[in-house]
Structure formats: structure tokens, C-alpha cells
Amino acid sequence: MLGAIEAGGTKFVCAVGDKEGNITDQIQIPTTIPEETIKEVIQFFSKYDLDAIGIGSFGPIDINKHSPTYGFITSTPKTAWKDYPFVQTIQEAYGVPVGFNTDVNAAALGEAKLGAAQGLDSCLYITIGTGIGAGAMVQGRLLQGLSHPEMGHILVRRHSEDPYEGRCPYHHDCLEGLAAGPAIEERWGDKGINLVHREEVWDFEGYYIAQALMQYILILSPQKIILGGGVMHQQQVFTAIKKHLKELMNDYVTLPDLSDYIVSPELGDKAGITGSLLLAWDSLEA
């Protein structure tokens, strides 16, 4: 039996299941401080005889296995979790192999193996919600270099009619600072769910996301792009993204039909927890 943790900024999802993504039990735990949240995580898994656990975590995290801080949450703005030894804590509790990666890389893995990108050897998964993050599969493997990708913080051109300055505490008007859910709310004075019929809201959103996709396409050339997260529940964003992407690319690169190339997660909100089960399986095999 495999355990999985999708560790998000507002909640932890914990599940037990198998490598096919079948989940037999699952709970949600609020993300507060490690002493409270991890205590509940350990209590949940203590009911089961686990072979391995996979963790898809908010970040930044250290996924370099040769690093002295491998398995740590590192420079997160969630100060209670800064420099938290996540993997070590779970290993000490259970003594089983632990797979560890970002929440978006876990979601990319889930969609690649069991979701919208099955049968392909590359894909890009992007979540656009409270923050913006992305994970990539390249030649059948999760992309990793010095660390994991932080694609939500690339710089984009400001829309000519957008006076909003951006809200990223690190980079001000990066992609996340201009296009994440809190930026929408701060710019327009209301939550996105209450702005459904304001076309300019979603046109701005599509403009910024399309710029990011253009850069990702030109650098990584993914075979499928999967857009998840709360903002992408507004389906009109897809129309705006495709319109602006077509204009930006200007036929420089031949792309597949965008309606089949840029899609919602086939696994829905279970992409991250499914991918975390697969991280557990990979750690067991290794």
C-alpha cells in the first residue's frame, strides 16, 4: 500500500492507494504550523501498513539528493515551514522510502502517467491559483537541474492598458505577481468567481498566461500543456489564452490544434495526489 501527501499552502491532502491511482482513503488537513499539521498527517497514516510514501510539496524545496538539506522546505514565505526537514520527519515516523518533489511536478507526473498526457514523453503542467507554478516531464522524466523549475516567476510584458503594479513580494510584476488569483482580486476589487462576465478581466489573464506559454513552448517544446488551479476553472480563460498565443507565435512554430494541445487536467483536482502516489511507487522501485 502506498501513502501520498499533497502539501499545499492552505491544506494537506493525505491519501492511501496504489500505483494505478486508485485511492482507498483520503483526508484534508489545514496547513497551519508543522507541529499541528504533521501530527495529524502521522495520525492518519498510522492506521495503515505502508510500503512507501510520496510527497508533492509547496516550495521552494530541496530535491537535490546530494545536498545536505535534501528533503527540506527551504525559502518559503510560510515562515513556520522555512527550513523544515519534511522528508526526514516522515521517514523517522514510518521507516519507509519517501519520494519527494514539488506539488506541480507531482501533478505533471500524474497527468503524464494516468491523465491527459498518457502515451506522450513530455508535457507541461501549470497551476494558476493562489500562486502560479509549473512542472514538466521531458523525455519521460521530471525536469530537474540545480533545483526544480519555478516557472511562475518569469517576467512578462505588461498589458498596455494594465496599471496594476503586481503583488509578488520577490519580483513585483512577474507572471505570478500579475496573473495569480490574489492579483486578479486586488486589481479588480473582487474575487474572480464574481467577475465572470467582465471580459477584460479574462483577456488580461489570457494575455499574461499566453506570454508564459510562448516562452515555455519555445524552450521546452512540450507535447501537451495542461492548465489547472482555481483560476482555470473559469473556462473563458482558455479562449483568451489561445487567442493571444496564436497572435504571439505568429506561425513561427507549427503547433497542434490548440483545443487539443492546451487542456484541463484529465485527473481534475486529483492530479497532485495521484502524482504523489506515483512518487511513492518510484521511491519503492528505486
Buried (B, 14 or more C-beta within 10 A) or exposed (E): BBBBBBBBBEBBBBBBBEBEBEBEBBBBBEBBEBEEBBEBBBEBBEEBEBBBBBBBBBBBBBBBEEEEEBBBBBEBEBEBBEEBBBBBBBBEBBEBBBBBBBBBBBBBBBBBBBBBBEEBEBBBBBBBBBBBBBBBBBEEEBBBEEBBBBBBBBBBEBBEEBEBEBBBEEBEBBBBBBBBBBBBBBBBEEEBEEBEEEEEBBBBBBBBBBBBBBBBBEEBEBBBBBBBBBBBBBEBBBEBBBBBBEEBBEEEEEBEEBEEBBBBBBBEBBBBBBBBBBBBBBBBEE
